[in-house]
């Protein structure tokens, strides 16, 4: 059992190891996307994201331009509706 490890063996091992690490990183990033971009976002986050006032967010809610939910006193807004609304505004 005196096997000799060559430089080529080490190079192949390194490439294989690098490929495995890349696959693991892609899987981790894919799982994080759901937590980074949640479907429903809080009022404070909407204000920061869109750089608008609390009154503007309230107006969007009252005029029913975006879907919202109230959970334990906090309003949550649908991210997809907000993105669509502001993409339409940019086209004008």
Order of alpha helices (4+ residues) and beta strands (2+ residues): alpha-beta-alpha-alpha-beta-beta-alpha
